[in-house]
Amino acid sequence: MSADEVDVIFPCLDEAAALPAVLDALPPGFRAIVVDNGSTDGSQRIAADRGATVIDEPRRGYGAAVHTGLEYAKSEIVCFLDADGSLDPGELPTLVAEVRGGADLAVGRRVPASAGVWPWHARAGNLLLAAILRRKGLPVRDIAPARAVRRAALLELNVTDRAFGYPLELLILAADAGWDVREFDVGYGPRAAGTKSKVSGSVRGTLRAVRDMARVLSR
């Protein structure tokens, strides 16, 4: 592969309604790796038909899916993005440019496109966790699902959480390692019709994510 190409890892669980538009919006030079986490709606076939590399990860959990994608990726810089249509793949070149320019990690701070896009219970938990990270010296205001990072460096960071605590553990370890972390606003819109967030789509999902993240904080 070309040194300029970038692998984009999409954790996926029943995102058939969103995948066509998400994958078609990838900029040139960005290659999709869809890590399927047990979909039953045909997500795997749709992703493959759109030219994505599809990997099955039977262990349920966000962290399990993204780590499997990271291990499979081949590019020097890798990106991570949700597959539900709420984030624009067109924002990824900005994050990648920052890593190429010297940042260790570039993350996207979600800016809701309209009221109701980000439910209060999910946003409140996110704000609290981001405040904890800022006290550790990390200048972030979001536990972001959009990221760009050098693959080898992230593997060396040794993030071990395989559930919803993965993004938080990544940021904590980055702070402890003295990484240069840069945050940029990215648009955050409604998910594709027919999809549902595994975290903010319900209070139960948010509580499950809070449980996983609390476990990370307690280590």
C-alpha positions in Angstrom: 0.0 0.0 0.0 1.1 3.6 -0.5 2.6 5.4 2.4 -0.1 8.1 2.0 -3.0 5.6 2.4 -4.8 5.5 5.7 -6.8 2.6 7.2 -10.1 3.6 8.8 -11.5 1.2 11.4 -15.2 1.1 11.8 -16.6 -1.0 14.7 -19.9 -2.3 13.5 -23.0 -3.8 15.0 -26.2 -3.7 12.9 -25.3 -0.6 10.9 -26.7 -1.8 7.5 -28.8 1.4 7.1 -25.8 3.7 7.6 -22.9 1.9 5.9 -23.6 2.7 2.2 -23.5 6.5 2.8 -20.6 6.3 5.4 -18.4 4.2 3.2 -19.2 6.2 0.0 -18.1 9.4 1.9 -14.6 8.2 2.6 -12.0 10.6 1.0 -9.6 9.2 -1.6 -6.7 7.3 0.0 -8.8 6.2 3.0 -9.5 2.5 3.2 -12.3 1.0 5.2 -11.8 -1.8 7.6 -15.3 -2.8 9.0 -15.0 -5.0 12.1 -18.3 -6.7 12.5 -19.3 -7.4 16.1 -22.1 -9.8 15.6 -24.5 -8.1 13.1 -27.6 -9.8 12.0 -28.9 -7.2 9.5 -26.5 -8.0 6.6 -23.9 -5.3 7.5 -21.1 -7.6 6.5 -22.4 -8.1 3.0 -23.2 -4.4 2.5 -19.7 -3.4 3.7 -18.0 -5.9 1.4 -20.1 -4.8 -1.6 -18.9 -1.2 -1.0 -15.2 -2.4 -1.1 -14.5 -2.5 2.6 -12.4 -5.1 4.2 -14.7 -7.0 6.6 -13.4 -8.7 9.7 -15.5 -10.7 12.2 -14.9 -10.1 15.9 -17.1 -12.5 17.9 -16.2 -11.0 21.3 -18.8 -8.3 21.9 -17.5 -4.9 22.9 -16.4 -1.7 21.3 -12.8 -2.2 22.5 -12.6 -5.7 21.1 -13.8 -4.5 17.7 -11.4 -1.5 17.4 -8.4 -3.4 18.7 -9.0 -6.2 16.2 -9.1 -3.6 13.5 -6.0 -2.0 14.8 -4.1 -5.3 14.7 -5.3 -6.0 11.1 -4.5 -2.5 9.8 -1.4 -2.0 7.7 -1.1 1.8 7.3 1.3 3.9 9.4 -1.5 6.2 10.5 -4.9 4.7 11.3 -8.3 6.4 12.0 -11.3 5.3 14.0 -14.9 6.3 13.3 -18.3 5.2 14.2 -20.3 3.5 11.4 -23.7 4.9 12.3 -23.7 8.0 10.0 -23.4 10.5 12.8 -19.9 11.6 11.9 -18.6 12.7 8.5 -15.6 10.8 7.1 -14.7 13.9 5.3 -13.4 15.3 8.6 -10.7 12.6 8.8 -8.0 14.3 6.6 -7.8 17.2 9.1 -7.0 14.8 11.9 -4.5 12.8 9.9 -2.7 16.1 8.8 -2.2 16.9 12.5 -0.6 13.5 13.2 1.6 13.9 10.2 2.5 17.4 11.4 3.7 16.1 14.8 0.7 15.3 17.0 0.7 11.9 18.7 -3.1 11.7 18.7 -5.8 13.9 17.0 -9.3 13.6 18.2 -12.6 15.1 17.1 -14.8 17.0 19.6 -18.4 16.4 18.7 -20.4 19.5 18.0 -24.1 18.6 17.7 -25.8 19.7 14.5 -29.2 20.2 16.3 -30.9 19.8 19.6 -31.6 16.3 20.6 -28.8 14.7 18.6 -26.8 14.1 21.7 -29.1 12.9 24.6 -28.6 14.7 27.9 -27.7 11.5 29.8 -24.9 10.7 27.4 -23.6 14.3 27.2 -23.5 14.7 31.0 -21.4 11.6 31.5 -19.1 12.7 28.7 -18.6 16.1 30.2 -17.7 14.6 33.6 -15.1 12.2 32.2 -13.6 15.0 30.0 -13.3 17.2 33.1 -11.4 14.4 34.9 -9.0 14.1 31.9 -8.4 17.9 31.9 -7.3 17.6 35.5 -4.7 15.1 34.3 -3.5 17.8 31.9 -5.1 16.5 28.7 -6.8 19.3 26.8 -10.0 17.5 25.7 -13.7 18.1 26.1 -15.0 14.9 24.5 -14.3 11.2 24.9 -14.2 11.1 21.1 -15.2 8.4 18.7 -13.2 10.1 15.9 -9.5 9.6 16.2 -6.2 9.5 14.1 -3.0 8.1 15.5 0.1 6.2 14.5 -0.6 2.5 14.5 2.7 1.4 16.1 2.4 4.0 18.9 -1.1 3.0 19.8 -0.2 -0.7 19.9 2.7 0.2 22.3 0.4 2.2 24.5 -1.2 -1.2 25.3 -4.9 -0.3 25.8 -6.4 -3.4 27.4 -10.1 -2.5 27.8 -12.3 -4.4 25.3 -15.6 -2.8 26.2 -16.9 0.8 26.2 -14.0 1.9 28.4 -11.5 1.7 25.5 -11.7 5.4 24.4 -11.2 6.6 28.0 -8.3 4.2 28.8 -6.6 5.3 25.6 -6.8 9.0 26.6 -5.6 8.3 30.2 -2.6 6.3 28.9 -1.9 9.0 26.4 -1.9 11.6 29.2 0.4 9.4 31.3 2.8 8.9 28.4 3.0 12.7 27.8 1.4 12.5 24.3 0.7 15.6 22.3 -3.1 15.3 22.0 -4.9 17.8 19.8 -8.7 18.2 19.7 -10.7 19.6 16.8 -14.4 20.3 16.4 -16.2 17.8 14.1 -19.9 17.9 13.2 -22.1 15.4 15.0 -25.4 14.7 13.3 -28.3 12.4 13.6 -27.6 8.7 13.0 -29.0 7.0 9.9 -32.6 6.0 10.1 -32.8 2.5 11.4 -29.7 2.6 13.5 -29.4 3.1 17.2 -26.5 4.1 19.4 -25.2 1.3 21.6 -24.4 4.0 24.2 -26.5 7.1 24.0 -29.5 5.4 22.4 -30.8 4.4 25.8 -30.3 5.2 29.4 -29.4 1.5 29.9 -26.7 1.8 27.2 -25.3 4.9 28.8 -25.2 3.2 32.2 -23.3 0.2 30.7 -20.8 2.6 29.2 -20.4 4.5 32.5 -19.8 1.1 34.3 -17.1 0.2 31.8 -15.4 3.6 32.1 -15.7 3.6 35.9 -13.8 0.3 35.9 -11.1 2.0 33.8 -10.9 4.9 36.3 -10.6 2.6 39.3 -7.5 0.8 38.0 
